Structure formats: structure tokens, C-alpha cells
Amino acid sequence: MGFDLVGFSYNPDVTTTATAPSEQSLERRLGPLDAAALIVSNVIGGGILFSPPQIAASVPSALAFLATWVAGGGLAFAGAMAYAELAALRPRAGGEYVYLRAAFGPLAGFLTGWTSFVAGFSGAIATSAVVLAFYLGRFIPAAANDAPFLSVPIVPGTLVLTASPQSMVAIAAIFGMAWIHLRGVGPGRLVSDVLATLKVAAFVLFIAIGFSFGQGDFSNLTQTGPVSATNWLLALIPVMFTYSGWNAASYVAEEVRNPGRNVPLALALGTGAVIVIYLLLNALYLYVLPVNELGAVNGSVLDVIADRLLGSAAGNTMGVVSIVSLLASISAMTFAGPRVYFAMARDGQFFRSAARVHPRYKTPAVAIIAQAVWSSFLVLSAQAQALLTYTGFAIILFSGVAVVSLFVLRAKQPDAERPFRTWGYPVVPGIYAVAAALILINGLYTAPGPTGAGALVILAGVPLYLLFRRGR
């Protein structure tokens, strides 16, 4: 495999509707359904399997519980429409990195990209890959064996790399997806579309069977309980984290045909589909389990619900569904994440090699490999879940700031061509920005430890930014 890097001149403040031919340009080969499939795969993952009990415990009222999912879905759609205008205005790889850089300067852009690399994408990939190995263990027991056969202390007592059969399976999944997406948008698109279709079909079938033949009680959906405004706002954090990924199409805007039309369409279709599936799934959870029992579930709630609905056949059935779902999520994040680091490197804000485009496959090959390597390190060090816990609020923070950048760019560039304009501007994006701020303030007040640790992870990028700036 060979790489070649040639000179490239790029001005991030110039608005274009197409990328000029260059070895640092990506090919436009994706349609709206491809980008929508990327959103569905990116969003529907482990979150919907594990977060509902946590939310039900904080919000022990069925109607309030469902209201958090309605509110989270509405906010996700409002954010998606704001991103639709931004992506149509600046149809480049990188998502909010591009928007924050244009609106607030290179440091703001770098910090969102840094967080995406160190935790947002890589941490989520590592966590999903480990859970994938666990579910694969239902069929191949050795795949879930977490007994270490090699330990390498990096910082004795603090950071130890531990290899086990489970970690090796997880790393194989990570590099397998990296290899597929490195070999071109065509193979990556095919795998993404097939996995997204299987995932949606499995969940729709499960919901239909559950409501048609499952043993449940619709009165559970109206069960009430005491809910404080503080707890409800706090519950919105895991809800919005579970919805995170609705902006996936914006990361690949540089590879979408007719982005002014197709990126907004993909954002609307993908986010809308996720909202419907999430609402129906959570309604099914409550149909089978009263909200207080749902709040007491440990582990995957989907497994518990499936056991009630399918009996002894539940384990293997949901194991297959979970494996497909997790593979789709890993595929989507392997597709989207490297476009951020590629965009950063192209602007001189990351290692220059990450801006290299494979001369044959036309993919950001070095960025894809770098993400796979770091994700594998997180698997071996068992730090992925901790990073995700600490930086979960960053998803809300940066998406909120990106929506605010819509207002800034409208003021800075009032005459710029905008193929798509956000619906309900300024009210709808304003609601998203205010809601994100309230959720973050509430999180800082009620859970200062994890939130403060996450802020430190983000701020750790400042010295690196200064190093890259000096190097540039």
C-alpha cells in the first residue's frame, strides 16, 4: 500500500459547493440514503440497550420517561436542521470541526476534533468492539474470555495494557472495519447500507412482535411517580448521548453528491427514523416492564425484554441482533471519525500524514489507521468507558456550540449562498442551544466530578494545539 502527498492550498474561510480535484480531496460518491444509513448506524448502538434503566431510575414516571425521549428526539431533530444549513454552506469533511473553526477560530475547532479523536469516536468504537466480543461469546465462548494472557505495565499501577482473547476479538473487529473503509467509499458504503438495513429491520420486527404477541400491559405506559425538574434535566444527558450521532452525515459532506440538497435530506431522514424507533422501543420496554422495574434492570434491557417475549429463544436471537447492531455502529464511526482528523490535518492542526488520501482508494487512509490504533489501545488499557463517561457531556457541549455557530456565520456572512436554511430560524436552533446550555449547567451542578474530569480531557488538547500551531 503506497501513499503520496502533494502540495495543497486550502482556505477554510472560503465557502464552496464542491471540492477541487486534489490528492487531499475526497470523492463525492454518497447519496442521501447512504448518508442517512450512516446516521442510523451511528446512533442506534449500545446506548439504547443500556441507558433506559438509568433514565427510568431518575424519572420514575412512565409519561415523564417517554417525555425525555420525545424531548431528546425533538432536540436532536432541531440540531440536525441547524447542521443541515451549516453542512450545505460548508460541504467539507469534518462536521462541527469545520463550523467551530469558521465561527470561533482554530482553537475551538481543534478542541472538538481532539475530543472526537481521544474519546468521542475512538472510545465509542473501543467500547462497542468489547461488547461485540461479549455477545459473540454466546456462539463462540472463547471470544468472550477476558482472562489475560499478557500484561504490559506502561505506568505501573495506573496504566497497564492487558491482552485477552476478548480484547483480541475486539481489536480484530476494529481493524477489520478499518480495512473495509480504507479500501474505498464503495465497499464502505455497501457494508454500511447492508448493516443499517439489517439493524432497522431487526428492531422493527422485534417491536412488531412485541406489541402483537408479547405479554404486557398498556396501563404501564400511564404509570406516574414523583419527578423533579432537576432529575428530568439530568436524565436528558444520557438521552441525548443515546441520540448522539444524528450529525454523522455532516462529517462526510465532502463525499455526498449535491450536498446542498442531499445532506439536509439525509439528516432529516436519518434522525427522523431514529426518533421513531427509539420511541417505539421505549414504549415496548414500558409495555413489558413497569417503569420502577425498568429502572432496576442491570445490563442490557433488550435482553430482559426479549426473554419475556421470546422465552428460551431470546438469548441467541438478541445476540445476533446485538452483533449486527454493534457492527453497524463500529462501521459508521470508522467511516465518519477519520474525516474529522483528515480535515484537521489538511488545515495544519493535526499530524500532516493524516491528510493523505490513498491514491487508489481515495480514502483518508492514514486517519483511518490512526483511529483504529488508538481505539485498540483503549481496548487494551480498558480506558474507553471511563473516557466516554467523562466526555459524554462534550457531545452536548460541542453540538450546542456548533448550533450557535449558525447564528455567528449568519451574522458574519449574511450574503453567502445557503442552499438550505434551517427551519424555524432563529427559534428552533435557539431552543437547541438554550436546552444544551441548561443541561450542561445542570450537569455541572449535580455531577461536578465526571463533568470536571471531562473538561480536563478537553483542555488537555490546548498544549497540543499550541504544538501543532508552532509546527505549522
C-alpha positions as CSV (number, residue, x, y, z in Angstrom):
1,M,0.0,0.0,0.0
2,G,1.5,3.3,-1.0
3,F,0.7,6.9,-0.2
4,D,1.7,10.1,-1.9
5,L,1.3,13.7,-0.6
6,V,1.5,16.7,-2.9
7,G,1.2,20.4,-2.2
8,F,-2.3,21.7,-1.4
9,S,-3.7,25.2,-0.8
10,Y,-6.8,25.3,1.3
11,N,-8.6,28.3,2.8
12,P,-11.2,27.2,5.4
13,D,-13.0,30.5,5.2
14,V,-13.9,30.2,1.6
15,T,-17.4,28.7,1.0
16,T,-17.6,26.3,-1.8
17,T,-20.1,23.8,-3.1
18,A,-17.6,21.3,-4.4
19,T,-14.0,20.3,-3.6
20,A,-11.3,21.0,-6.1
21,P,-9.5,17.9,-7.5
22,S,-6.5,17.1,-5.4
23,E,-4.9,14.2,-3.7
24,Q,-6.1,15.9,-0.5
25,S,-9.7,15.9,-1.8
26,L,-12.3,13.1,-1.3
27,E,-14.7,11.8,-4.0
28,R,-18.4,12.6,-4.0
29,R,-19.9,9.1,-4.2
30,L,-22.6,9.1,-1.5
31,G,-26.3,9.6,-2.0
32,P,-28.8,10.8,0.6
33,L,-29.8,7.3,1.6
34,D,-26.2,6.3,2.1
35,A,-25.7,9.3,4.4
36,A,-29.0,8.6,6.2
37,A,-27.9,5.0,6.8
38,L,-24.7,6.3,8.3
39,I,-26.8,8.3,10.8
40,V,-29.0,5.3,11.7
41,S,-25.9,3.1,12.2
42,N,-24.1,5.7,14.2
43,V,-26.9,6.5,16.5
44,I,-28.6,3.2,17.3
45,G,-26.0,1.3,19.3
46,G,-25.2,0.3,22.8
47,G,-27.0,3.3,24.3
48,I,-30.5,2.1,23.6
49,L,-29.6,-1.2,25.2
50,F,-28.2,0.1,28.4
51,S,-29.4,3.7,29.1
52,P,-33.2,3.3,29.5
53,P,-32.9,1.7,33.0
54,Q,-30.6,4.6,34.1
55,I,-33.2,7.1,32.8
56,A,-36.1,5.3,34.3
57,A,-34.4,5.3,37.7
58,S,-34.0,9.1,37.5
59,V,-37.5,9.6,36.1
60,P,-39.8,7.0,37.8
61,S,-42.9,8.1,35.8
62,A,-43.9,6.4,32.5
63,L,-45.1,9.6,30.9
64,A,-42.2,11.7,32.1
65,F,-39.8,8.8,31.0
66,L,-41.3,8.9,27.5
67,A,-41.3,12.7,27.5
68,T,-37.5,12.7,27.9
69,W,-37.2,10.6,24.8
70,V,-39.6,12.9,22.9
71,A,-37.7,15.9,24.1
72,G,-34.4,14.4,23.2
73,G,-35.7,13.4,19.8
74,G,-37.0,16.9,19.2
75,L,-33.7,18.5,20.2
76,A,-31.8,16.0,18.0
77,F,-34.0,17.0,15.0
78,A,-33.6,20.7,15.8
79,G,-29.9,20.2,15.9
80,A,-29.9,18.2,12.7
81,M,-31.7,21.0,10.9
82,A,-29.1,23.5,12.1
83,Y,-26.3,21.2,10.9
84,A,-28.1,20.9,7.6
85,E,-27.6,24.6,6.9
86,L,-24.0,24.5,8.1
87,A,-23.2,21.5,6.0
88,A,-24.8,22.9,2.9
89,L,-22.9,26.2,3.5
90,R,-19.6,24.4,4.0
91,P,-19.8,21.0,2.4
92,R,-16.5,19.7,3.7
93,A,-15.3,16.8,5.7
94,G,-15.1,17.3,9.5
95,G,-18.6,18.3,10.8
96,E,-18.5,20.6,13.8
97,Y,-14.8,21.0,13.5
98,V,-15.4,23.0,10.3
99,Y,-18.2,25.0,11.7
100,L,-16.5,25.9,15.0
101,R,-13.3,26.8,13.2
102,A,-15.1,29.1,10.9
103,A,-17.2,30.8,13.6
104,F,-14.9,30.9,16.6
105,G,-11.4,30.3,15.4
106,P,-8.9,27.4,15.0
107,L,-8.6,26.6,18.8
108,A,-12.4,25.9,19.1
109,G,-12.2,23.7,16.0
110,F,-9.2,21.8,17.3
111,L,-10.7,21.1,20.7
112,T,-13.8,19.4,19.2
113,G,-11.6,17.4,16.8
114,W,-9.2,16.5,19.6
115,T,-12.1,15.3,21.8
116,S,-13.5,13.3,18.9
117,F,-10.2,11.5,18.4
118,V,-9.3,10.8,22.0
119,A,-12.8,9.7,23.2
120,G,-15.8,10.6,21.0
121,F,-15.2,8.2,18.2
122,S,-12.3,6.1,19.3
123,G,-13.7,5.5,22.8
124,A,-17.1,4.6,21.4
125,I,-15.6,2.2,18.9
126,A,-13.5,0.5,21.6
127,T,-16.5,0.1,23.9
128,S,-18.7,-1.2,21.1
129,A,-16.0,-3.7,20.0
130,V,-15.6,-5.1,23.5
131,V,-19.4,-5.5,23.9
132,L,-19.4,-7.2,20.4
133,A,-16.9,-9.7,21.6
134,F,-19.1,-10.4,24.7
135,Y,-22.2,-11.1,22.5
136,L,-20.1,-13.2,20.1
137,G,-19.2,-15.3,23.1
138,R,-22.8,-16.7,23.1
139,F,-21.8,-18.6,19.9
140,I,-18.0,-18.9,20.3
141,P,-17.3,-18.9,24.1
142,A,-13.6,-18.2,23.7
143,A,-14.4,-14.8,22.1
144,A,-15.8,-13.5,25.4
145,N,-12.9,-14.9,27.5
146,D,-11.4,-11.9,29.3
147,A,-8.7,-13.9,31.2
148,P,-5.4,-12.0,30.4
149,F,-2.6,-13.9,28.8
150,L,-0.2,-10.9,28.6
151,S,0.1,-7.7,30.6
152,V,2.4,-4.8,29.8
153,P,2.7,-2.1,32.5
154,I,3.0,1.4,30.9
155,V,2.6,3.3,34.2
156,P,2.8,0.6,36.9
157,G,-0.4,0.6,39.0
158,T,-2.1,3.1,36.8
159,L,-1.9,2.2,33.1
160,V,-1.5,-1.4,32.1
161,L,-2.1,-2.9,28.7
162,T,-3.8,-6.3,29.1
163,A,-4.3,-8.7,26.2
164,S,-7.0,-11.4,26.4
165,P,-9.0,-13.4,23.9
166,Q,-11.8,-10.9,24.3
167,S,-9.6,-7.9,23.6
168,M,-8.1,-9.7,20.6
169,V,-11.5,-10.3,19.1
170,A,-12.4,-6.6,19.7
171,I,-9.3,-5.4,18.0
172,A,-9.8,-7.7,15.1
173,A,-13.3,-6.2,14.6
174,I,-11.8,-2.7,14.8
175,F,-9.1,-3.4,12.2
176,G,-11.5,-5.4,10.1
177,M,-13.8,-2.4,9.7
178,A,-10.8,-0.1,9.2
179,W,-9.6,-2.3,6.3
180,I,-13.0,-2.3,4.6
181,H,-13.4,1.5,4.9
182,L,-9.8,2.1,3.8
183,R,-10.4,0.2,0.6
184,G,-12.8,2.8,-0.8
185,V,-16.1,4.6,-0.3
186,G,-17.8,1.9,-2.4
187,P,-17.0,-1.1,-0.1
188,G,-17.6,1.1,3.0
189,R,-20.9,2.3,1.7
190,L,-22.1,-1.2,0.8
191,V,-21.2,-2.6,4.3
192,S,-22.8,0.5,6.0
193,D,-26.0,0.2,4.0
194,V,-26.4,-3.5,4.5
195,L,-25.8,-3.4,8.2
196,A,-28.1,-0.4,8.7
197,T,-30.8,-2.2,6.8
198,L,-30.4,-5.3,8.8
199,K,-30.4,-3.3,12.1
200,V,-33.5,-1.3,11.3
201,A,-35.3,-4.5,10.1
202,A,-34.4,-6.4,13.2
203,F,-35.6,-3.6,15.6
204,V,-38.9,-3.0,13.6
205,L,-39.6,-6.8,13.6
206,F,-38.8,-7.0,17.3
207,I,-41.2,-4.1,18.1
208,A,-44.0,-5.5,15.9
209,I,-43.7,-9.0,17.5
210,G,-43.5,-7.5,21.0
211,F,-46.7,-5.4,20.7
212,S,-48.6,-8.1,18.7
213,F,-47.7,-11.3,20.7
214,G,-45.9,-10.2,23.8
215,Q,-47.3,-10.4,27.3
216,G,-47.5,-6.8,28.6
217,D,-49.9,-4.2,30.0
218,F,-50.6,-0.9,28.3
219,S,-51.5,0.6,31.6
220,N,-47.8,0.6,32.4
221,L,-47.5,3.5,29.9
222,T,-49.5,5.7,32.1
223,Q,-47.9,4.9,35.5
224,T,-47.0,8.0,37.4
225,G,-44.4,8.9,40.0
226,P,-42.6,11.8,41.6
227,V,-40.1,13.5,39.2
228,S,-38.1,16.7,40.0
229,A,-37.2,19.1,37.3
230,T,-33.5,18.7,38.2
231,N,-33.7,14.9,37.7
232,W,-35.6,15.2,34.5
233,L,-32.9,17.6,33.1
234,L,-30.2,15.3,34.3
235,A,-31.9,12.4,32.6
236,L,-31.7,14.3,29.3
237,I,-27.9,13.9,29.3
238,P,-27.9,10.1,28.7
239,V,-30.9,10.5,26.4
240,M,-29.1,13.0,24.2
241,F,-26.0,10.8,24.5
242,T,-28.1,7.9,23.2
243,Y,-29.3,10.1,20.3
244,S,-25.7,11.3,19.6
245,G,-24.6,10.6,16.1
246,W,-27.5,12.4,14.4
247,N,-24.9,14.7,12.9
248,A,-23.0,11.8,11.2
249,A,-23.9,12.9,7.7
250,S,-22.1,16.3,8.2
251,Y,-18.8,14.6,8.8
252,V,-18.9,13.1,5.2
253,A,-20.4,16.1,3.5
254,E,-17.4,16.3,1.2
255,E,-18.3,12.9,-0.2
256,V,-22.0,13.5,-0.7
257,R,-23.3,14.3,-4.2
258,N,-25.2,17.6,-4.4
259,P,-24.6,18.3,-0.7
260,G,-26.8,21.4,-0.6
261,R,-29.8,19.1,-1.2
262,N,-28.7,15.7,-0.1
263,V,-27.0,16.4,3.3
264,P,-30.1,18.1,4.7
265,L,-32.3,15.3,3.3
266,A,-30.1,12.7,4.9
267,L,-30.1,14.5,8.3
268,A,-33.9,14.7,8.2
269,L,-34.4,11.1,7.1
270,G,-31.8,9.5,9.4
271,T,-32.7,11.5,12.5
272,G,-36.4,11.0,11.9
273,A,-36.1,7.3,11.6
274,V,-34.1,7.0,14.8
275,I,-36.6,9.1,16.8
276,V,-39.5,6.8,15.7
277,I,-37.5,3.6,16.5
278,Y,-36.4,4.9,19.9
279,L,-39.9,6.0,20.9
280,L,-41.4,2.7,19.9
281,L,-38.7,0.7,21.6
282,N,-39.1,2.6,24.9
283,A,-42.8,2.2,24.7
284,L,-42.3,-1.5,24.3
285,Y,-40.0,-1.6,27.3
286,L,-42.7,0.0,29.4
287,Y,-45.4,-2.3,27.9
288,V,-43.5,-5.3,29.2
289,L,-42.0,-3.8,32.4
290,P,-43.4,-1.1,34.8
291,V,-41.2,1.9,35.0
292,N,-39.9,1.0,38.5
293,E,-38.9,-2.4,37.3
294,L,-37.3,-1.0,34.2
295,G,-35.2,1.3,36.5
296,A,-33.9,-1.8,38.4
297,V,-32.7,-3.6,35.3
298,N,-28.9,-4.3,35.3
299,G,-27.2,-4.8,31.9
300,S,-29.0,-4.8,28.6
301,V,-32.7,-4.1,28.9
302,L,-33.2,-5.5,25.4
303,D,-32.1,-8.9,26.7
304,V,-34.6,-8.8,29.6
305,I,-37.5,-7.7,27.3
306,A,-36.6,-10.4,24.8
307,D,-36.6,-13.0,27.5
308,R,-40.1,-12.0,28.5
309,L,-41.3,-12.0,24.9
310,L,-39.4,-14.9,23.4
311,G,-38.5,-17.2,26.3
312,S,-35.6,-19.6,25.9
313,A,-35.0,-18.4,22.3
314,A,-34.3,-14.9,23.4
315,G,-30.6,-15.2,24.2
316,N,-29.4,-16.3,20.7
317,T,-31.9,-14.2,18.9
318,M,-30.9,-11.0,20.7
319,G,-27.3,-12.0,20.5
320,V,-27.5,-11.9,16.7
321,V,-29.4,-8.6,16.7
322,S,-26.8,-7.1,19.1
323,I,-23.9,-8.3,17.0
324,V,-25.4,-6.7,13.8
325,S,-26.2,-3.5,15.6
326,L,-22.7,-3.2,17.1
327,L,-21.0,-4.0,13.8
328,A,-23.2,-1.3,12.1
329,S,-22.1,1.2,14.8
330,I,-18.4,0.4,14.5
331,S,-18.7,0.7,10.7
332,A,-20.4,4.1,10.9
333,M,-17.9,5.5,13.3
334,T,-15.0,4.1,11.3
335,F,-16.5,5.9,8.3
336,A,-17.2,9.3,10.0
337,G,-14.5,9.8,12.6
338,P,-11.4,9.8,10.3
339,R,-12.9,12.6,8.2
340,V,-12.5,14.9,11.2
341,Y,-8.8,14.2,11.7
342,F,-8.3,14.4,7.9
343,A,-9.9,17.9,7.9
344,M,-7.7,18.9,10.8
345,A,-4.5,17.7,9.2
346,R,-5.4,19.4,6.0
347,D,-5.6,22.7,7.9
348,G,-2.3,22.0,9.7
349,Q,-3.9,21.2,13.0
350,F,-3.0,17.5,13.2
351,F,-0.2,15.3,12.0
352,R,0.2,16.1,8.3
353,S,0.2,12.5,7.3
354,A,-3.4,12.2,8.4
355,A,-4.3,14.5,5.4
356,R,-3.1,11.9,3.0
357,V,-5.6,10.4,0.6
358,H,-4.9,6.9,-0.7
359,P,-4.0,7.4,-4.4
360,R,-6.1,4.3,-5.4
361,Y,-8.9,4.1,-2.9
362,K,-9.4,7.9,-2.4
363,T,-10.0,7.5,1.3
364,P,-8.2,9.2,4.3
365,A,-6.2,6.1,4.9
366,V,-3.7,7.3,7.5
367,A,-6.5,8.9,9.5
368,I,-8.5,5.6,9.4
369,I,-5.5,3.6,10.6
370,A,-4.7,6.2,13.3
371,Q,-8.2,5.9,14.7
372,A,-8.0,2.1,14.7
373,V,-4.7,2.1,16.5
374,W,-5.9,4.5,19.2
375,S,-9.2,2.5,19.6
376,S,-7.2,-0.7,20.0
377,F,-5.0,1.0,22.7
378,L,-8.2,1.9,24.6
379,V,-9.3,-1.7,24.4
380,L,-6.1,-3.0,25.8
381,S,-5.9,-0.3,28.5
382,A,-9.6,-0.6,29.4
383,Q,-9.9,3.2,29.5
384,A,-12.6,3.6,26.8
385,Q,-15.6,3.5,29.1
386,A,-14.0,5.9,31.6
387,L,-13.3,8.4,28.8
388,L,-16.8,8.2,27.5
389,T,-18.2,8.8,30.9
390,Y,-16.0,11.8,31.4
391,T,-16.6,13.3,27.9
392,G,-20.3,12.4,27.4
393,F,-21.2,16.0,28.2
394,A,-18.8,17.2,25.5
395,I,-21.1,15.8,22.8
396,I,-23.8,18.2,24.1
397,L,-21.3,21.0,24.6
398,F,-19.8,20.9,21.1
399,S,-23.1,20.3,19.3
400,G,-24.6,23.3,21.2
401,V,-21.6,25.5,20.3
402,A,-21.9,24.3,16.6
403,V,-25.6,25.3,16.6
404,V,-24.5,28.7,18.0
405,S,-22.0,29.0,15.1
406,L,-25.1,29.0,12.8
407,F,-26.0,32.4,14.3
408,V,-22.4,33.6,14.1
409,L,-22.0,32.7,10.5
410,R,-25.3,34.3,9.5
411,A,-24.0,37.5,11.0
412,K,-20.5,37.2,9.6
413,Q,-21.6,36.0,6.1
414,P,-25.1,37.3,5.5
415,D,-24.8,37.2,1.8
416,A,-23.2,33.8,1.4
417,E,-25.1,31.3,-0.7
418,R,-27.2,29.0,1.5
419,P,-28.7,26.1,-0.4
420,F,-30.6,25.1,2.7
421,R,-31.9,27.3,5.5
422,T,-32.7,26.0,9.0
423,W,-36.5,25.5,9.6
424,G,-37.9,27.9,12.2
425,Y,-34.8,30.1,12.5
426,P,-34.0,31.6,14.9
427,V,-36.4,29.9,17.3
428,V,-35.7,26.2,16.6
429,P,-31.9,26.4,16.7
430,G,-32.2,28.8,19.6
431,I,-34.2,26.2,21.6
432,Y,-31.5,23.6,21.0
433,A,-28.7,26.0,22.1
434,V,-30.6,27.0,25.3
435,A,-31.5,23.4,26.1
436,A,-27.9,22.3,25.7
437,A,-26.8,25.1,28.0
438,L,-29.3,24.2,30.7
439,I,-28.4,20.5,30.5
440,L,-24.7,21.4,30.8
441,I,-25.3,23.8,33.8
442,N,-27.4,21.2,35.5
443,G,-24.7,18.5,34.9
444,L,-22.0,20.8,36.3
445,Y,-24.1,21.4,39.4
446,T,-25.3,17.8,40.0
447,A,-22.4,15.8,38.8
448,P,-19.3,18.0,39.0
449,G,-16.8,15.2,39.2
450,P,-17.3,13.4,35.9
451,T,-18.1,16.8,34.2
452,G,-14.9,18.4,35.6
453,A,-12.8,15.4,34.5
454,G,-14.3,15.6,31.0
455,A,-13.4,19.3,30.9
456,L,-9.8,18.4,31.8
457,V,-9.7,15.9,28.9
458,I,-10.9,18.6,26.5
459,L,-8.5,21.2,27.9
460,A,-5.6,18.7,27.6
461,G,-5.8,19.5,23.9
462,V,-4.7,23.1,24.3
463,P,-1.0,22.3,24.7
464,L,-1.2,20.0,21.6
465,Y,-2.9,22.8,19.7
466,L,0.0,25.1,20.5
467,L,2.5,22.5,19.4
468,F,0.7,22.0,16.1
469,R,0.4,25.7,15.6
470,R,4.1,26.2,16.3
471,G,5.0,23.3,13.9
472,R,2.8,24.9,11.2
